[in-house]
Amino acid sequence: MTTFLSRFGRGTVLGGAAVCAVVIGLLLWWLLPLGNAQPRGTVVFSTGVNSGVYEKYGELLKNAVDRDLPGVRMTLRASEGSQENVKRVATGKADFTIAAADAVEKYREDDGVGAGSLRGCARLYDDYLQLVVAESSGIYKVADLEGKRVAVGQVGSGVRLIADRLLTRAGLDPEHDLTPVGIGIDKMNEQLKRGKIDAFFWSGGLPTVSVRKLSETFPVRFVPLGDLVDAVRHAGGEGRFYRTAVMPRDAYPAAHNDGTVMTLAVANLLVTRDSLDPDLTEGVTRTVIASRDGIGQQVHAAQKVDLRTAIYTDPLELHDGAQEYYRSVKP
């Protein structure tokens, strides 16, 4: 061994070891909790409806925060969805939340209380609009919903916002040309199975576990929505946040669709307020990125969280703490 080191050069070996130590240290600094400036305090995270993706994501993120930021106590608070989430953060009733970009924009356009204080931490994953009907239903396009009982989400939900816009673009009055049912995903599945509703709209990551379970126990189809995306996008306002998207066959393999389904998608953002402590916001943002793979094992949509695109939180400016995190990991 001594001879080998003499030939190879002790300096080379030690230098290589030092480089390895630096690399490992940088990786740990990026992935693990913050070092000496650990944030402390209690924060409220507004999630979503029971059985929805927001709820599950919030539960898993709380576990990650408990692990990575031991000085921070995160409590979860259920909500109706994106619209209520945005309002809660803007008015100080919650500190962090997930909300769809269109709901954030609508709150700002409506000049909601505290709208100017909203800040982004990360772009997360996309929600896909899903129109679900029984396989035996005669509903094959949005216009076929006329006169039907349709679950459109609760008043404070993101799906309610998108569904109303889509129905309007299809030439239907959401309040008068059909019977709107204001329930969440926690009740939609059972009511469709029991024949209490004819269809439901849901906006969530792919796959949404409760919808997948429904498709495995009850014959359902997804109605294509792609023909209306351009009309919704060009209607102004928050329409610019929608894009044409494809629901792959393997998202819901038990559904009675021949192949992929065209629909629309909208980005979800991690939202906070400008008054939140920068160290705290940096720590939460770091945990969101570092826990992507772990959360993604149970919330598959979370696998789409990408450091390269996370900074694009339009229509919100990045919070100072989030900016500091992204600067610190910039190559």
N, C-alpha and C positions, 0 to 999 in steps of 0.2 A: 504493500500500500504506500509506504514511504517512497519507494522507487518510482511508483506511478505518479505520485504527486509532484515529485521532483521533475519528472519528464514533462508532465502536463502543465505544471506551473501552479503553485499554491495561489498566486494572485488571481489566475483565471478561474479556479474553482470557487474561491471566496467571492470573486466578483459575480459569478453566475448565481451563487446562492443569494447574494444581496439583491440581484435583479428579481429573482423568484420571490423573495420576501416582499419586495416593493409591490410586485404584481398582485400577490395574494392579499396584501394589505389593502390595496385599492379596491379589489373585488369585494372584500369584506366590508369596507367602508361604504360601498355603493349598496350592497344587499342587506346589510345588517343595520340595527338601530343606530341613531346618532350617538356620538361619543360623549363628550363632556357637557354639551349644552342640551341635555335632555329636556324637552318641554314637559310641563306639568299642567294639570287642570282637568276639568270635566267638560266634555263637549257632547252635544246632541246631534245625532245623525238621523235625518228624516228618510224613511225607506219607501214603502209602498204598500200595496194590498197583500193580504194573506195569499200565499201560493204563487205570488208574482216573482219575477226575476230580481226586482229591486230589493225585495225583502230578503231573499236568499243572499244576494250580494252583500247587503248590509251586515247580515249575521257573520259572514265569513270575513269581511273586512274588520269587523269589531274584534274577532279572534286574532287577526294579524296585528292590529293596533295593540291589543293586550300584550302580545308577545314582543313587538318591536319597540313600543313606547310605554314602558311600565309606569311612567309617571302620569300617563293620560288615562282617564276613565271615560270611555265612550258609551253613551246610552243610546238605544234605538227607539224610534218613535214611528209607528205605522202611519200611513197616510193614504189618501185616495190616488196619489200619483204625482206626475210631474208638475202640474199647475199648482197644486197645494204645496208641494215641496219648495218650489221657487218662492212662493209667498212667505213660507215659514222662515226661510233663510234671510230673505230681505227684511223681514220685520223682527228678526232676532229671536224667533221661537225655535230655531234650529241653527246649528253652526255649519254643518256640512250636509250635502244631499247629492243624489243623482237626479238629473232632470234632462229631458230631451231639449235639444237646441231650439226647436220651434216654440216650446212652452216658455223658455227663457226670453226669447224675442218678443212674444206676445205680451208678457208682463212688462217689458220695457216699453213697448209701443203704447200700452195702456197707461203708462206713467204710474205704475203701481208703487205703493209706499216702499221706500228704500230701494227702488230699482237701480239707482245710480251706485249703490254700494256693492252690488253683486260682482263677484270675481270668479274666474275659472281656476281650477287646479290641474285638470287633465281632461282631454278627450278620451272617453273610455271605449265603448263599443256601440254598434248600431242597433236600434230597435227596428223590427220589421212589422209592418202592418199586416195582420192576418184576419181574413174574413172567413169564418168557419160555419159550415152548414152540415146538416145530416146528408149522408151520401144519397139518400132517396129523394132529397129535396129537389124542387124544380128551379132552384136559384142558381143561375150560371153567370150572372153579371150583376153589378151593383143596382142597375135599374130594376131588376127583378125583386128588389126589396120593397117595392111599393106595396103598401097595405099589409106588410108583415110586421111581426113583433121582433124587434132587433135590439139586442143588448149593445149599447154604445159606450159603456164605461160610466164611472161616476163623474159628477160635475167637476171635481178637481183633478181629474186624470188627464194624462197626455193623450190617451186613445180617444177620449171624447173630443178633444180639439181636432185631431186628424180626421176622425170619422165624420164630424159635421162638415168639414171642408170637402171631403171626398163625396159625400152624399149631395152636397150643393152642386159640385161640378158635374155630377151625374144627372142633374135636373130634378133632384128630389128635395123637398123641404124637410129637414130633419125632424121637425116638430109636428108636421101635419100630414105628410105623405106616407108615413109609417108610424108604428107605435114604438117610440124609443123607451128602452128599459135601462134605467141607470144603476147597473150593478157592476161589480168587479169580477175579475177572473176567478175569485174564490167561489162565486155562485154561478158563473156562466155555464160551466161544464155540466153541472147537474141539471140546470134548467133546460139546456138543449136536449139532454138525454130524456128528460121527462116530457118533452114537447111543450114546455111553458114558453119557450121562445123559438123562433124559426132560424135565427142566425145570431152570431155575435162577432163584434170587432174586438181584436186584441192587438196591442202594440208591445212587443217584447223581443228580447234576444232569442236567438235560435240555438237549440230548441228551448221553448218554454216547457219545463218539466210537466206541469199540470195539463197543458194542451197535448203533449206527447202521450201522457197516460190516458187521456180521453180517447185519442185516436187508436189506442191499443185495446180499448174496451167497448168502443162504440163506433160504428161506421160513419166517418166524416169525410168531407171534401174541403179543400181550400179554394175559394173563388178568386180567379185572377183579377188583379187590379191595375195591371200595367198600362192599360189603355187610357187611364185617367191621370197618370202621373204628370204628364206635361201640362194638362189643364190646371192641376193643383199648383204646380210649380210657378206657373205664369199668372196666378191669381193675385200676386203681390204679397206684401207682408212677410210672414214667416214661411210662406211657400218656398222661398229660396233654399230652405234647409233640407228639402226633400230630394231624394234621388231615386232613379229607377233601380230596382234590385231584384235578385233572383233568389227564391227560396229553393235550396237544393232538395232533391228527392230524399236524401238520407237524413234530413232534419226531422221529418215525420214519416218514416218508412211504412207505417201501417195505414196511413191516410189513403183514401181512394182517389188518387190523382195519377194520371199516366206518367207524368214526369215533373219537371221543374215548374214552379208557379211564379209568374211575374207579379211584382208588388212594388211598394215604395219603402224606403228606409230613411231614418233620421238619426243623427248622432246623439249619444248621451254624453253629458258633461258631469264632472265632479265640480260642484259649485260651493262657494263659501262667500264671506263678506270681506270687504277691505279692512275692517277693524280687527280681524282675527290675527293673533300673534304670528309673526313671520316664521319663528322657529317651529311653532306648532304646525303651521300649514306646510312648511317644508318637510317635517317629519311624516305627516299624513300622506303627502304626495309621494314621498320616497317609499312608504309602505305599500301604497297602491301599485306602484310599478314593480317593486320587488316581489309582491305576493301574487302577481299575475298568474303564474303557472299553478300555484297551489289552489287559488280560488277557481281557476279554470277547470280543474278536475271535477268540480261540482256545478259550476256555472260556466258552461262551455263558451258562452259569448264573451266571457272575460279573457279568453285566450287571444282575442283580437286587440287587447290593449297593447299599444306599441309605443316605445319611447320616442320613435322618430315622428309620430303624428300626435302624440299626447299634448304637445304645446299648442295645437290649433283649437282653441276654445271659443271660436266665433259663435255668438256675438259678444262674448265677454273678454275683457282684458285678463291676463294672467295675474294672480295674486303675487305680491312681492316675494312671499316665501316659496311659492311654486317656481317662480323665475329663478330664485337662488338655487333650488334643487337642479333644475335643468342646466343651469350654467356649470354646476359642479360636476355633472356627468357628461358634459359636452366633450366629444373626442378631441 
